[in-house]
Amino acid sequence: MDALLEILLVLTGKVLVHLLSFGRWRGEALANTEARIYSAAGGLSFVREGRRVVTVAGLTLIGMAFYGLVLTGVFVALSS
């Protein structure tokens, strides 16, 4: 169940990064070791070949922030 939640957060983050950056940034692939090679330990993003790449940790953080904002909006709408 935790793995499904993480995949949902990462995929949500990946879609948001693509949409909000108009395709200039990209998300790291789930099964890729790209971040280990090109970024600092614990980094949320790095630049490769002139393009910003958001790591899986960064995508998870973006996904959590998105769903946190959605839940906050729902609670505010229900409380008023």
N, C-alpha and C positions, 0 to 999 in steps of 0.2 A: 504494500500500500504506500509506503514511503517513497519507493522508487517511482511509482506512478505520479505522485504529487510532484516530485522533483522534475520529472519529464514534462509535466504540464507547465511548471514554472519556467523551465528553460525554453520550451517552445513558445510560450507567451512572450518571454523576453526577446527571443529571436525575431518574432514578428514585429514587436514594438521597435526594436533597433532598426530593422529594415524600413519600417514605415516612417519613423520620426527622423531618420537621417537621409531619407529619399534615396536609399540604396548605396550611399557612399560608405557606410560602415557595414560590417557583417558580423554575425555571431559565429563562434567557433563550433565545429561539429562535435556532437556528443562523444564519439569514440575516438577523438583525435588527440594526439599528444603535442599539438602545436604550441600550446601555452607553456609547456615545460621547456621547450627549446627556445622560444623567442621572448618570453616575458619574465619578469622578476617573480620570485616566489610570492604567492598570494596576490598577484596582480589582477586587476579587474579588466584591463585591456592592454593592448600593445599595438604597435604599428608594424605591418609586414607588407613589403612591396608598395609602400605609399598609401596603404589602406588601413584604417583603424579596424582592429578585430577585438570584439568583446569576448572574454573568456566565459567558460561555463559558470564560474562563480559570479561573474558580473551579470550574466543573463538571468541567473537565479535571483539575484538581488533585484533586478529590474522587474521580474515577474512578481516577486513578493510585494514590491512597492505598488505595482499596478493593482493587484487584488486587494491590498490594504486600502488604497484610495477608493476602489469600488465599494468595499464593505463600509467604509466611512460614509460614503454618499448614500448608501442604502439606509444606514442607521439614522442619518440626519433626516432623510426624507420620511422615514417611518415615525420619528419622534416629533415631527411638526404637524 
